Amino acid sequence: MSTQWDPDDAYDPHRVEKQEALKLPPIHGVLPYDGARNPLTRSNTAHRIIAPLVTPATKGMPKAYYFDGEAEWSVALEALLSPDLYALDVQLPFFRFKSSKGTKVTFPKHYFDLRITLRNGFRLAIYVKNGSSLSRRETQDEISAIEKAMPEDLADEMIVVNADDYIRPFRINLYQFWIVGEDRDVEADEHVEERGRSTSYWSVQDLISKCDLPSNRAFPAIQRLIARRVLGADWYSVISLQSRVWVN
């Protein structure tokens, strides 16, 4: 005889007990993660991401970064494209802010998702949230309270980023820019830029045909030039051989 679970029962056989955040052992040749919070918990909705990233602050050494989800990861990848970037930090030390709901007042913790430090020393704290949440009054009030409570030594300014702006094609392009950016090929970049400025073409494939390079060198060079905005393209459509491309 089969039985069915009664939702009124205290025990739920489908519920997964909360697990501790994943703790990774040291990785040879990679600087350790130094965030104030470990976001590597199990989730049915968010994709936790671990990545070794290099910034001027790490002096050429990759450093381990943990991200709550794809939106935070994409914001970091976009920041890495800026030549003004000096350092990237994630999961900053918490501080408390005043939260009022009706007559109830609490002082919850807040951890900023990311902080960007520019070469001139300016520090920008970044708060990432999806659009539906940002449209709610309580979220807007919370953001205002967080901004008021942010310690001066944490950052010079804070911004709010709408995670909905990072649609899937945009995220794919940012990831590809990061991958090809890891492979330096100055000769190929200079050659493709020269052909881009001196010849006529419409698509990425057309530009490759104008180059005296194999496609496996020309295409990554085009992607790097797009990432540096030397060449223009539609970042919100996955960049392929058929994509429209032009000189900025």
Residue pairs with C-beta under 8 A, 6 or more apart in sequence:
5 12
5 13
5 14
16 42
18 41
19 41
19 42
20 41
21 38
21 39
21 40
21 41
22 38
22 40
22 41
22 48
23 38
23 40
24 33
24 40
24 50
24 64
26 32
27 52
27 64
29 61
29 62
30 52
30 61
30 62
30 63
30 64
31 58
31 61
31 62
31 63
31 64
32 63
32 64
33 63
33 64
33 65
33 66
34 89
35 65
35 66
35 89
35 90
35 91
35 92
36 91
36 92
36 93
36 94
36 111
37 91
37 94
37 111
38 66
38 91
39 48
39 66
39 67
39 68
39 91
40 48
40 50
40 66
41 48
46 68
46 69
46 70
47 69
47 70
48 66
48 67
48 68
48 69
49 66
49 67
49 69
49 70
49 72
49 73
50 64
50 65
50 66
50 67
51 64
51 65
51 67
51 73
51 76
52 62
52 63
52 64
52 65
53 62
53 63
53 65
53 76
53 80
53 88
54 60
54 61
54 62
54 63
55 63
55 80
55 85
55 86
55 87
55 88
56 85
56 86
56 87
56 119
57 86
57 87
57 88
57 117
65 76
65 88
65 90
66 90
66 91
67 73
67 76
67 90
68 113
68 128
69 163
70 166
70 171
71 128
71 130
71 161
71 163
71 166
72 90
72 113
72 114
72 128
73 171
74 166
74 170
74 171
74 174
75 113
75 114
75 126
75 128
75 161
75 166
76 88
76 90
76 114
77 174
77 175
77 177
77 178
78 174
79 85
79 88
79 114
79 116
80 88
80 178
80 181
81 174
81 177
81 181
81 227
81 228
83 228
84 118
84 119
84 120
85 116
85 117
85 118
85 119
86 117
86 118
86 119
86 121
87 116
87 117
88 114
88 115
88 116
88 117
89 114
89 115
89 117
90 113
90 114
90 115
91 111
91 112
91 113
92 111
92 112
92 114
92 115
92 125
92 154
92 155
93 111
93 154
94 109
94 110
94 111
95 109
95 110
95 149
95 150
95 151
95 154
96 107
96 108
96 109
96 110
96 149
97 107
97 108
97 110
97 142
97 145
97 146
97 148
97 149
98 105
98 106
98 107
98 145
98 148
98 149
99 105
99 106
99 107
99 108
99 142
99 145
100 141
101 138
110 146
110 149
112 125
112 126
112 127
112 154
112 155
112 158
113 126
113 127
113 128
114 125
114 126
114 128
115 123
115 124
115 125
115 126
115 154
115 155
116 123
116 124
116 126
117 123
117 124
118 124
122 156
122 157
123 154
123 155
123 156
123 157
124 155
124 156
124 157
124 158
124 159
125 150
125 154
125 155
125 157
125 158
125 159
126 158
126 159
126 161
127 143
127 146
127 158
127 159
127 160
127 161
128 160
128 161
128 163
129 139
129 160
129 161
129 162
129 163
130 162
130 163
130 164
131 162
131 163
131 164
133 139
134 140
134 160
134 162
143 160
146 158
147 158
150 158
166 174
167 236
169 236
169 237
169 238
170 235
170 236
172 238
173 235
173 238
173 239
176 223
176 239
177 223
177 224
177 226
177 227
180 220
180 223
180 224
180 227
181 224
181 227
183 220
185 217
185 220
185 221
185 224
188 213
188 217
188 218
188 220
188 221
189 221
189 224
189 225
191 211
191 212
191 213
191 221
192 207
192 211
192 213
192 218
192 221
192 222
192 225
193 225
193 230
193 231
195 207
195 210
195 211
196 207
196 225
196 230
196 231
196 245
196 247
197 247
199 207
199 210
201 207
201 209
201 210
201 245
202 244
202 245
203 241
203 242
203 243
203 244
203 245
204 219
204 222
204 233
204 239
204 240
204 241
204 242
204 243
204 245
205 241
205 242
207 218
207 222
207 245
208 215
208 218
208 219
208 222
208 241
211 218
213 221
219 241
222 231
222 245
223 239
225 231
226 232
226 233
226 235
226 239
226 245
229 248
230 247
230 248
231 245
231 246
231 247
231 248
232 245
232 246
232 247
232 248
233 239
233 243
233 244
233 245
233 246
234 243
234 244
237 243
